[in-house]
Amino acid sequence: MASPNNFKQTLLNAGVNWTSDTVKVALGSDSTAYTFDQANHSYVGDVFDGGTTASEFSGSGYSRQTLANKSVTQDNTDNEGVADADDVTFSGVDGDTIQFIMVYKQVGTDDTSPGDDPIIAIYDDDSAGSLADLPLSTNGGDVTIEWDTEGIINIT
């Protein structure tokens, strides 16, 4: 998992409230080769820019999912702050192969202005860890993103 430098600045400026903001999960397709750029990919529109940087997953059953039961805790054992939420299930998805998982804050009431929706984290084949074996092929079944037991975001 990696977070854009812009998210770190936004967080310190109180621009993301994990528990009260709408935080969503989108899936990236492997139809366009994509490498996360921590310095320049700050907003959803920087990544899903019409397919030149990356393409969003497309196929039956797919829609972006909103995180439920978000929480923030203090972990004194590991000396970190932890942001977590329920696992996310994409039901009956079939289509592209999933290359990466994007967690972002939705600004406004919908996803029509991705240029102002800050990316919180990108999980790709290099950073997914126990989340998923990426890239992940779809076959019409459910795809469940099981967040790490240590949380979605850990700040040390």
N, C-alpha and C positions, 0 to 999 in steps of 0.2 A: 504494500500500500504506500502510495505517495500522495502528498497534499501539495497543491500549488502554493508558491510563495505568497501570492495574493490572498489566499485563504488565511494564512498565518497573520498577515497584516489586518485583514478584515476582522478576524477573531479578536485580536488585541484592541481593535477599535470598537468592539461590541457590535459588529455588523452581522453576526450569526448568533441567534439564541437557539441552541440545539433543542430545547424542550418545547418552545412555543412556535418556532418557525416551521413552515412546511418543508420537510426534507424528503427528497425523492431519490429513487434509484432508477437509472437508465442502463440499458445494455448496449455495448458497441459491437458491431459486426466485424468479421474478418474480411469482408469484401473489399476493404481498403486497408492496406498495411498502415498500422498506427503505432507511433512511439510517443509516449507521454512526454511533454516538454514542461517541466516544473516551473520554469521562468515565464513562459508565454501562454500556456493554456490555463487561463484563470476562470473563464466563463464557459457555460455549455456551448454557446455560439462559437467559441474558439476551436472546439473539437468537432461538433456536428455542424459544419459550415457548408453543407451542400455536397459533401463527399470528397473534398480535396484533402482534408486533414484526416477525417475518419467518418465512417457511416454508422448511423444508429441501426441497431438490429431491426430487421423487418421480417414479418412473417405472421402467420395466423396466431391469434391468441396473445399477442404481445401488446402491452401498454406499460408506460412508466408506472412504478408503484410508489406509494407514499409510505414512509416508515411509520410504524405504530408503536405506541408505548415507549417513546424515547425517554432516556434517563441520563443523568450526569452524576457520577459518583467520584469519591476520593479513595484512591487505593494507596494506603500507607505502606503496604508490603512492598510494592514496586515503585513507590514514590511517583505517582502519576495521577492525572485526571483522566477519567474514562467516560466516553460518550457511547451509549449503546441503544439498541432498539430490538424489537422482535425480528426474527428471521423473515425473509421476503420470499413469497412464492409467485412465480409467473406460471399461470395455469394453461396447459394445453398449447405450448408454444412449438411452432414448427416453422423452419425457414433457414435463415443464415446460421453460421457458427458464431457463438459468442466469443469475442476476443477479449473484452474487458468489461468491468463493472464500474459505473460512475455513480457517486453519491454527491448530491448537490442541493442547494437551497433554492426553492422556487420563489421568485419575487413576483408579486402580483397574484392574481387569481387563477392564472393558467400558464401554460408553457409557450405562449405565442411570442414571447420576447426573450429568447435564450441568451441574448447578449448581456443581460443584466442578472442572470442566474449564476451565482458563484459556485464553482466546483469545490467540494469539500475534500473529496478523495477519489482517486482512481486505483482500482485493483486490476492488475493485468497479469499476464502469464509469469512475470518476474516477481510479483508481489502478492499474489492471491493467497499464498500459504495454505491454510486449512480451509479457506472459503470454497474453492472449487478447483478442479483441474481444468485450467484454461489453456488453450481454447477448448470450448465445450460445444459439441454438436447437439442439435435439437432434433427430436423425432416425433413431436406431437404430444409428448408427455409434459409433466410439470417440471419446472426448473426451480429449485429452492436454493436461495442464497443463505447459507448458515453462517452467520457472523461468528468470528472467533470468540471463544469463551472469555477472552480478555477485553472484549468490546470492539466497536467499529473504529473508533478513534482513541488513541492513547497519547496524551501529552505529558512529556517528562520535564 
